[in-house]
């Protein structure tokens, strides 16, 4: 049943928004006129939530809290984005007809090293901010995500947003529709940090860009933000059918932190007004605003796209009996398999050498992206990706790409080599399998623990019988191997079929194959 809580300055009302949010059964919170001095966090909740003013006028209800980046928290550490007056960490939250402000005024003491003071930060999905006022100066609105593997969607409709430097920024997919963006000082309107694998960043549609008496050309539309120098943050900001004031510079975009704006995804389409100079990149057509936040439609029958290394990659007939497990996956799943695995690839080289772009071109809504690396990431060359930072960061890119396209990512721990010691199979991948398991748990990604499953299977077969599953070839048996072969990493056809069966069993257990 819907549960409505009313907040206000009356004995019959809950006295603060934070107290109302503590009731997880609430589905609607009505805020009576007043100023609420609170540091608000909407924690993850089970049910959708609407927070609105009783009057519908955002000037009647003001949520205000003055914190800046650099102020100290209870541990003595400086706040960063947690300085936001209002943070939304839950999905399916609507704010309607309220004002959220961070009243910190950086003009009072320009010598302070940290001037950022957020009003609103969103990290949930399917968030609607409607007919609200979002008031601040630097970094007013952060449209964020909990990690680089998690796409998030936010809709700001008919809102007033004020600020000066980078005051609409972040990596979420966002539609800013209608309303007014008011510059209160020279600077930059937006600083998107959209992940390279996310095809949709910020779309400003039908917005009025105004200023408080600023000089012509004193504000840029935006610049690309690369958090921590992250190279794969290729920010996207599109201004479409907007009315742009004279305060916007003729050179609308600029660099940030040494990264050229030309490498990001920044463009305009049919803007009007004295600041619509049309000197920068122009789109050929307007994106469909109605579809910007929607899931892509399924492409048809489910397929499995495999991104991996030589244990899965295809081999020509002349390399027989060598085979990759992805060559045989359709046999055990009945699903079409697109095998994009590359011999010798690590997560790093797969991206750097362009193989990932080919896989992305195949990936569609409803598909499964099977992600299995780890054999080559430890190699001390251009492929190296350590299991603590680079390897999981690369895996997050694969996961995000699948989710942003409506596909299903599945992480696979690396299949075990034939490494027996005193009759017992030993793991050969060090920290990498556990790194994948940890990432899957942390990012809520489906996992097939192929390391554990293959270890059990090779052990069951035993040291002698497993030779036939790997590339143990006697001299003169196959033309490609006149001197024979002793390879405990790569599979014969029999071994590849065994591993394909293990992967198929994993997909079935996840409900992704029949």
Secondary structure, DSSP 8 states (H G I E B T S, - for coil): ---EEEESSSTTSBS-HHHHHT-TT-SEEEE-SEEEE--EEE---SS-EEEEESSS-TTTEEEE----TTSB-TTS-B-SGGG-SEEE-SSSEEEES-EEE----TTS-TT-S-----SEEE-SSSEEEES-EEE-STT-EEE--SSTT---EEEEES-EEEEEEEEEEESSEEEEESSEEEEEEEEEEEEE--BTT-S--EEEES-EEEESS--TT-EEEEE---GGG-TTB--EEEEES-EE-TTB-SS-EE-BTTB-GGGSEEEEES-BSTT----S-B-SS---GGGTTS-----SS-EEEEEE-TTTS---GGGTTEE-GGGGHHHHH-SEEEE---TT--HHHHHHTTHHHHHHHH--TT-EEEEE--SSTTSSSTT---TTTHHHHHHHHHHHHHHHTT-EEEEE-------EETTEE---STTHHHHHHHHHHHHT-EEE-HHHHHHHHHHHHHHHHGGGGEEEE-TTSSGGGTT-EEEEEEEEHHHHHHHHHHHHHHHHHTTS--
